[in-house]
Amino acid sequence: IYIQMRSSFMGLKKILLVDDDPTILEFMSDIFEDVDCEVYFAHNGLEATQLLKHHHFQVVVSDIVMPVMTGIELTEKINGETPLILTSGFENNLDPQLHWNTYIDKMDLGTGLLKATEKAIQRHSLGF
């Protein structure tokens, strides 16, 4: 299964990870670096918007609850232009009108982050 997933990510190059917890950023980074992705970090939505001005990312993975600018506020800034995965360690009732493609609970990052990324890219390409 790992080889199969690795081959499906070979075209995926630049990922933006947004989280205020450095341990979570490092954990997600390790997952994407294992499939040869170039990983960028932001510690809140405001830092992410600055990076988005200067780089094109194939996917953004963002925590919801962060200081300065939340993942929900970041979602409004991205406005559906880039596939977006929201994640949180808290229970969420996300508004389906927001422009996010996939949600994954932080407890499932280890086993589901690559699958959620594939799903977000597919949903984004279909206009969801």
C-alpha positions as CSV (number, residue, x, y, z in Angstrom):
1,I,0.0,0.0,0.0
2,Y,2.8,2.4,0.8
3,I,4.4,2.0,-2.6
4,Q,1.1,2.6,-4.3
5,M,0.5,5.8,-2.3
6,R,4.0,7.0,-3.0
7,S,3.6,6.6,-6.7
8,S,0.3,8.7,-6.7
9,F,2.1,11.6,-5.0
10,M,5.1,11.8,-7.4
11,G,3.6,14.7,-9.2
12,L,2.8,16.5,-5.9
13,K,5.7,18.9,-5.1
14,K,4.8,21.9,-2.9
15,I,2.8,21.5,0.3
16,L,2.0,24.3,2.8
17,L,1.4,23.1,6.4
18,V,-0.2,25.6,8.8
19,D,-0.4,24.9,12.5
20,D,0.7,26.6,15.7
21,D,2.0,23.4,17.2
22,P,5.6,22.7,16.0
23,T,5.3,19.0,16.9
24,I,2.3,18.6,14.6
25,L,4.1,20.5,11.8
26,E,7.1,18.2,12.1
27,F,4.9,15.1,12.2
28,M,3.0,16.2,9.0
29,S,6.2,17.3,7.4
30,D,7.8,13.8,7.9
31,I,4.8,12.2,6.2
32,F,5.0,14.4,3.1
33,E,8.8,14.4,2.9
34,D,8.6,10.6,2.8
35,V,6.8,10.9,-0.5
36,D,9.3,13.5,-1.8
37,C,7.2,16.6,-1.3
38,E,8.7,20.1,-0.7
39,V,7.2,21.3,2.6
40,Y,6.6,24.9,3.7
41,F,5.5,25.9,7.2
42,A,3.3,28.7,8.6
43,H,2.4,29.0,12.3
44,N,-0.9,30.8,11.7
45,G,-3.2,31.8,8.8
46,L,-1.6,35.2,8.4
47,E,1.9,33.7,7.8
48,A,0.2,31.3,5.4
49,T,-1.3,34.1,3.4
50,Q,2.1,35.7,3.0
51,L,3.6,32.4,1.7
52,L,0.6,32.0,-0.7
53,K,1.4,35.4,-2.2
54,H,4.9,34.2,-3.3
55,H,4.4,30.5,-3.9
56,H,2.0,28.1,-5.7
57,F,1.1,25.2,-3.5
58,Q,-0.6,22.0,-4.7
59,V,-2.2,21.6,-1.3
60,V,-2.6,23.5,2.0
61,V,-3.2,21.6,5.2
62,S,-4.3,23.9,8.0
63,D,-5.3,23.6,11.6
64,I,-8.5,25.4,12.5
65,V,-7.8,26.8,16.0
66,M,-4.7,29.1,15.8
67,P,-3.8,32.5,17.1
68,V,-3.6,35.6,14.8
69,M,-5.6,34.1,12.0
70,T,-7.6,30.9,12.3
71,G,-7.9,28.1,9.7
72,I,-11.5,29.3,9.0
73,E,-10.3,32.8,8.2
74,L,-7.5,31.3,6.0
75,T,-10.2,29.3,4.2
76,E,-12.0,32.6,3.3
77,K,-8.7,34.1,2.1
78,I,-7.9,31.1,-0.1
79,N,-11.4,31.1,-1.4
80,G,-11.2,27.8,-3.2
81,E,-8.1,28.7,-5.3
82,T,-6.0,25.9,-3.7
83,P,-7.0,22.4,-2.4
84,L,-7.4,22.8,1.3
85,I,-7.5,20.2,4.1
86,L,-8.7,21.4,7.5
87,T,-7.6,19.6,10.6
88,S,-8.2,19.9,14.3
89,G,-7.9,18.1,17.6
90,F,-11.3,19.5,18.6
91,E,-14.8,18.5,17.5
92,N,-15.9,20.7,14.6
93,N,-19.2,21.6,12.9
94,L,-17.7,23.0,9.7
95,D,-19.8,25.2,7.5
96,P,-20.1,23.4,4.1
97,Q,-20.3,26.8,2.4
98,L,-16.6,27.5,3.2
99,H,-14.1,26.6,0.5
100,W,-12.4,23.6,2.1
101,N,-12.1,20.2,0.4
102,T,-11.4,17.7,3.1
103,Y,-11.4,17.5,6.9
104,I,-9.2,15.1,9.0
105,D,-9.0,14.8,12.7
106,K,-5.5,15.2,14.2
107,M,-5.8,11.8,15.7
108,D,-6.0,10.3,12.2
109,L,-3.1,12.2,10.6
110,G,-0.6,9.3,10.8
111,T,-2.9,6.9,9.0
112,G,-5.0,9.2,6.9
113,L,-3.1,12.4,5.8
114,L,-2.0,11.1,2.4
115,K,-5.5,9.7,1.7
116,A,-7.1,13.0,2.7
117,T,-4.6,14.8,0.4
118,E,-5.6,12.7,-2.5
119,K,-9.3,13.3,-1.7
120,A,-8.8,17.1,-1.4
121,I,-7.1,17.2,-4.8
122,Q,-9.8,15.2,-6.5
123,R,-12.6,17.2,-4.9
124,H,-10.9,20.5,-5.8
125,S,-10.5,19.4,-9.5
126,L,-14.2,18.6,-9.6
127,G,-15.1,22.0,-8.2
128,F,-16.1,20.9,-4.6
